[in-house]
């Protein structure tokens, strides 16, 4: 992993934008203008799920809906409506790419300013569309969020920045050193879980709601996620920080039994191929790499259960497949 570095805000930027306000989002967004394209398949999935970490999918979904209402007239054939829906999805994706071309920063609160922490908050500043760019998981950032009381820990993608602000007498940036982040005995980290609970309780009381919880990642918490094999049949998969498990039905329900000698499983660094009786059941290019030597399979009645050891421990995949 990369070494944690301390970055100083340019004095000219502080003079131009400060002293009031958090100027880190403006400063770091140029670091996220990397010219990478957005993964169309992940974009569509996240647009449907509305689970983009720190993203603004609702805004783009609303834009797409307005465009559809403006261009599809009443009584138009269903085929034309479907075509227009495809068009608006493309427009939304293009809009997102244009909006983030110069870099787009999202802030994630590790702990918010309050009376109990001397009105000082610590935030992660991340690439708002890092997942859509297929940037690598930043497990160190996720571990820091977990230490601050977030369970399950959110996924962060690509390099992130960590900054500190004070809300008194007005919001402004204050110093934070790398040691303040790496040393888990620092007071702000130790107190963060309790302070985040207090903040959530205050929000719940103010809104009269029980509060929303962070959605689990696909295939976690023992809840299997579904995927589609080469023959059109569905299979399921689970994951934790060390392994990913695929359960593939080999034959339809009936009296027929599975012949182990007809099973062929090929493990590649980032692909799994399953064949039964020379028929390709699953050929999946995985989201991230696996340790081929740590992969096994076993037969559970008519289901093939495949266990793959992840090449990098502590990595939670947002999806099973590496989309094109």
C-alpha positions in Angstrom: 0.0 0.0 0.0 1.0 3.6 -0.5 2.7 5.6 2.2 0.4 8.1 3.9 1.6 11.6 3.1 0.9 15.0 4.6 -0.3 17.6 2.2 -0.3 21.3 3.0 -3.0 23.6 1.5 -1.4 26.4 -0.6 -1.4 29.7 1.2 -2.8 31.4 -1.9 -5.8 29.1 -2.0 -6.4 29.7 1.6 -6.3 33.5 1.1 -8.5 33.3 -2.0 -11.2 30.9 -0.6 -10.7 31.3 3.2 -10.6 31.8 6.0 -14.2 30.6 6.4 -15.4 27.3 5.1 -13.9 23.9 4.2 -11.7 24.5 1.2 -10.3 21.0 0.9 -13.0 19.8 -1.6 -12.0 22.5 -4.0 -8.3 21.8 -3.6 -8.3 18.0 -4.0 -10.8 17.7 -6.9 -8.0 18.3 -9.4 -6.4 15.1 -8.1 -9.5 13.2 -9.1 -9.5 14.6 -12.7 -7.6 11.6 -14.0 -9.3 11.2 -17.4 -10.6 7.7 -16.6 -13.9 6.7 -18.2 -17.0 5.6 -16.3 -17.9 1.9 -16.4 -21.3 1.9 -18.1 -22.4 -1.4 -16.5 -21.6 -0.4 -13.0 -23.3 3.0 -13.7 -26.5 1.3 -14.7 -26.4 -1.1 -11.7 -25.9 1.7 -9.3 -28.5 3.9 -10.9 -31.0 1.1 -10.3 -29.9 0.4 -6.7 -29.4 4.0 -5.7 -26.5 2.8 -3.5 -23.6 4.8 -4.9 -21.3 5.8 -2.0 -21.3 9.5 -1.8 -22.7 9.8 -5.3 -25.5 11.9 -6.7 -27.4 9.3 -8.7 -30.8 10.7 -7.7 -30.1 13.9 -9.4 -29.1 12.2 -12.6 -32.0 9.8 -12.4 -34.3 12.8 -12.1 -32.7 14.4 -15.1 -33.2 11.3 -17.1 -36.8 11.1 -16.1 -37.4 14.7 -17.1 -35.8 14.1 -20.4 -38.0 11.1 -21.0 -41.2 13.0 -20.1 -40.2 15.8 -22.4 -39.5 13.6 -25.4 -41.9 10.7 -25.2 -45.4 11.6 -26.2 -48.6 10.0 -24.8 -49.6 6.9 -26.8 -46.2 6.3 -28.3 -45.5 2.6 -29.0 -43.8 0.6 -26.3 -40.8 0.0 -28.5 -40.3 3.7 -28.9 -40.5 4.2 -25.2 -38.0 1.5 -24.5 -35.7 3.1 -27.1 -36.1 6.5 -25.4 -35.4 5.0 -22.0 -32.1 3.6 -23.4 -31.3 7.0 -24.8 -31.9 8.8 -21.5 -29.7 6.3 -19.7 -26.9 7.1 -22.1 -27.6 10.8 -21.6 -27.4 10.4 -17.8 -24.1 8.6 -18.1 -22.7 11.2 -20.4 -23.9 14.0 -18.1 -22.1 12.4 -15.2 -18.9 12.1 -17.2 -19.1 15.7 -18.2 -19.9 16.9 -14.7 -17.0 15.0 -13.2 -14.4 15.6 -15.9 -12.7 18.3 -13.9 -12.7 16.2 -10.8 -15.5 15.7 -8.3 -15.1 15.5 -4.5 -17.4 13.9 -2.0 -16.9 14.2 1.8 -17.5 11.4 4.2 -17.8 12.3 7.9 -15.6 10.1 10.2 -16.8 12.3 13.0 -18.7 15.6 12.9 -18.0 18.7 15.0 -19.8 18.7 18.3 -19.5 20.1 21.8 -18.0 16.8 23.0 -15.0 17.0 20.6 -14.2 20.7 20.9 -16.2 21.4 17.8 -13.7 19.6 15.6 -14.7 17.2 12.8 -12.6 14.8 10.7 -13.7 13.9 7.1 -12.6 11.7 4.2 -12.5 13.4 0.8 -12.9 10.9 -2.0 -13.5 10.7 -5.7 -17.2 10.9 -6.1 -17.2 8.5 -9.0 -14.3 6.3 -8.0 -16.3 3.1 -8.1 -17.7 3.9 -11.5 -14.1 4.5 -12.7 -13.3 1.0 -11.4 -10.6 2.4 -9.1 -9.1 -0.1 -6.7 -10.6 -0.5 -3.2 -9.0 1.5 -0.5 -9.1 -0.9 2.4 -7.1 1.4 4.7 -9.8 4.1 4.4 -12.5 1.5 5.1 -10.6 0.3 8.2 -10.4 3.9 9.4 -14.1 4.3 9.0 -14.7 1.0 10.8 -12.6 2.3 13.7 -14.9 5.3 13.9 -17.9 3.1 14.3 -19.2 2.4 10.8 -20.4 -1.2 10.5 -20.2 -2.6 7.9 -17.4 -0.4 6.8 -18.1 1.5 3.6 -16.1 0.9 0.5 -13.8 3.7 -0.8 -12.2 3.6 -4.2 -8.9 5.1 -5.2 -6.8 7.5 -3.2 -8.5 9.6 -0.5 -7.6 12.6 1.6 -8.3 13.0 5.3 -8.8 16.5 6.7 -10.0 18.2 9.9 -12.3 21.2 10.4 -13.4 23.3 13.3 -16.8 24.8 13.4 -16.0 27.6 15.9 -16.1 30.5 15.7 -16.9 29.7 12.0 -16.2 26.6 9.9 -12.5 26.5 8.9 -9.8 23.9 8.2 -7.3 23.0 10.9 -4.2 20.8 10.9 -4.2 17.0 11.0 -1.0 15.0 10.9 -0.5 11.5 9.5 0.1 10.2 13.0 -3.4 11.4 14.0 -4.8 8.9 11.5 -2.4 6.0 11.9 -2.5 5.9 15.7 -5.7 4.3 16.7 -5.2 5.4 20.4 -5.8 9.0 19.4 -8.6 10.5 21.4 -10.7 11.5 18.3 -10.7 7.9 17.0 -11.5 6.4 20.4 -14.4 8.8 20.9 -15.7 8.7 17.3 -18.0 5.6 17.6 -19.8 7.0 20.6 -20.1 10.5 19.1 -21.5 9.1 15.8 -24.1 7.2 17.8 -25.1 10.4 19.6 -25.3 12.2 16.3 -27.6 9.6 14.8 -29.8 9.6 17.9 -30.2 13.4 17.6 -31.1 13.1 13.9 -33.6 10.3 14.7 -35.2 12.4 17.4 -35.3 15.5 15.2 -36.9 13.7 12.3 -39.0 11.2 14.2 -37.5 8.3 12.2 -35.5 5.3 13.3 -32.7 6.3 10.9 -31.5 4.7 7.8 -28.8 2.0 7.9 -26.0 1.5 5.4 -26.9 -1.2 2.9 -24.9 -4.4 3.0 -22.5 -5.0 0.2 -23.5 -7.6 -2.4 -23.0 -11.2 -1.2 -22.2 -10.3 2.4 -23.9 -10.9 5.8 -24.8 -14.4 4.6 -27.2 -13.1 2.0 -26.5 -14.7 -1.4 -26.5 -12.5 -4.5 -27.8 -13.9 -7.8 -25.9 -14.1 -11.1 -26.7 -15.6 -14.5 -24.6 -18.4 -16.0 -23.8 -19.1 -19.7 -26.8 -21.4 -20.1 -29.2 -18.7 -18.9 -29.6 -20.4 -15.5 -29.1 -18.5 -12.3 -26.5 -19.3 -9.7 -25.7 -17.5 -6.4 -22.5 -16.2 -4.7 -21.4 -15.1 -1.3 -18.3 -13.3 -0.1 -16.4 -12.2 3.0 -13.1 -10.4 3.3 -11.0 -13.5 2.5 -13.1 -15.7 0.1 -15.9 -15.7 -2.5 -18.2 -18.7 -2.9 -20.2 -19.6 -6.0 -23.0 -22.2 -5.9 -23.8 -23.4 -9.4 -26.7 -25.9 -10.1 -25.4 -28.5 -12.6 -28.6 -30.3 -13.5 -32.4 -29.6 -13.3 -34.5 -31.0 -10.6 -35.3 -34.7 -11.1 -34.0 -38.1 -10.5 -30.8 -37.6 -12.4 -27.6 -37.6 -10.3 -24.5 -35.6 -10.9 -21.5 -37.5 -12.4 -18.3 -36.0 -10.8 -16.2 -37.2 -13.7 -18.1 -34.8 -16.0 -17.3 -31.8 -13.9 -14.4 -29.5 -15.0 -13.5 -26.4 -13.2 -10.7 -24.1 -14.4 -9.3 -21.5 -12.1 -7.5 -18.5 -13.6 -6.0 -15.4 -11.8 -9.2 -13.5 -12.5 -11.6 -15.9 -14.1 -13.6 -19.1 -13.2 -14.9 -21.5 -15.9 -17.3 -24.3 -15.0 -18.2 -27.1 -17.5 -20.4 -30.1 -17.0 -20.7 -32.8 -19.6 -18.7 -30.5 -22.0 -21.4 -27.8 -21.6 -20.1 -24.4 -20.3 -22.3 -23.5 -17.3 -20.4 -20.5 -16.0 -17.5 -18.4 -17.4 -17.1 -15.4 -15.2 -14.4 -12.8 -15.3 -14.1 -11.8 -11.7 -14.1 -8.3 -10.3 -10.7 -8.8 -8.7 -7.9 -11.4 -8.6 -8.0 -14.7 -6.8 -5.3 -17.0 -5.5 -5.5 -20.0 -7.8 -3.8 -22.2 -5.3 -6.4 -21.4 -2.7 -9.4 -22.3 -4.8 -11.4 -25.5 -4.4 -14.8 -27.0 -5.3 -17.1 -29.6 -3.8 -20.4 -31.2 -4.7 -23.5 -30.6 -2.6 -26.2 -32.9 -4.1 -26.8 -31.3 -7.5 -25.0 -28.1 -6.8 -21.4 -27.3 -7.4 -19.9 -25.2 -4.6 -16.8 -23.3 -5.6 -14.6 -21.5 -3.0 -12.0 -19.0 -4.3 -9.5 -17.3 -2.0 -9.2 -13.6 -2.7 -5.7 -12.5 -3.7 -6.0 -9.5 -1.3 -7.4 -10.0 2.2 -9.8 -7.5 3.5 -11.2 -6.7 0.1 -15.0 -6.6 -0.3 -16.1 -6.6 -4.0 -19.0 -4.3 -5.0 -20.0 -7.0 -7.6 -18.9 -10.5 -8.7 -18.1 -9.7 -12.4 -15.5 -7.4 -13.9 -17.7 -5.4 -16.3 -16.3 -4.4 -19.7 
